[in-house]
Amino acid sequence: MSEEFIIGSKVRVIALPPYVKTADPMPMLRPPDVIHIGEEGIVLDRRPGGYWGIRFAKGAFLLDSQYIESIDKPPASNEAES
């Protein structure tokens, strides 16, 4: 099952797919070197087929959740304060 991300959350690329697809209304395939492992982006939306629209420095691309991980820290629990 694919991981779920919150719209607007930050993610990091952990692996490169064989190609990347632009998040344009008419998506185009690009070579994977337009993004790099470790590059951070912001989740724009969820797309059909399990893809996530992510805004990077060089544009918006569609990536499957297996290629990204969340870098937003989960909210701190109140149990530690008790």
C-alpha positions in Angstrom: 0.0 0.0 0.0 1.3 3.5 -0.8 2.1 6.0 1.8 -0.2 9.0 2.2 1.1 12.5 2.4 -0.6 15.7 3.5 -1.1 18.4 0.9 1.4 21.2 1.5 3.8 18.9 3.5 7.5 18.7 2.6 8.9 15.5 1.1 12.4 14.3 0.1 13.4 12.2 -3.0 14.8 8.9 -1.7 15.2 7.1 -5.1 14.9 8.1 -8.8 12.4 6.5 -11.1 13.4 5.5 -14.7 11.8 8.8 -15.8 9.7 11.6 -14.3 6.5 13.0 -15.6 5.7 16.7 -15.4 2.6 17.8 -13.5 1.3 19.9 -16.4 -2.2 19.6 -17.8 -0.5 17.6 -20.7 2.2 15.7 -18.8 5.5 15.1 -20.6 8.2 12.5 -19.7 11.6 13.9 -18.6 14.9 12.1 -17.8 15.3 11.4 -14.1 18.2 13.8 -13.8 15.9 16.9 -13.6 15.6 16.0 -9.9 18.2 14.5 -7.5 18.2 12.2 -4.6 17.8 14.2 -1.4 16.0 17.1 -3.2 13.1 18.5 -1.2 9.7 19.5 -2.5 6.2 20.4 -1.5 3.2 18.1 -2.1 0.7 19.9 -4.4 -2.0 17.2 -4.8 -2.9 13.5 -5.2 -3.3 12.2 -8.8 -4.9 9.1 -10.2 -2.7 6.0 -10.3 -1.0 6.6 -7.0 1.0 9.6 -8.1 1.7 12.7 -6.1 2.1 16.2 -7.6 5.2 17.7 -6.1 6.7 21.2 -6.6 10.6 21.2 -6.8 13.0 24.0 -7.7 13.0 23.0 -11.4 9.2 22.6 -11.7 6.3 20.3 -10.6 6.5 16.6 -11.2 4.5 13.5 -10.6 6.1 10.8 -8.4 4.9 7.6 -6.9 5.1 7.4 -3.1 7.9 4.7 -3.3 10.3 7.4 -4.5 9.6 10.0 -1.7 9.5 10.2 2.1 7.9 12.8 4.4 10.3 15.2 6.1 7.7 17.1 8.1 8.1 16.2 11.8 5.0 14.7 13.4 3.3 16.9 16.0 4.8 16.5 19.5 2.7 14.5 21.9 1.5 16.0 25.2 2.5 12.9 27.1 6.1 14.1 27.4 5.0 17.2 29.2 3.1 15.3 31.9 
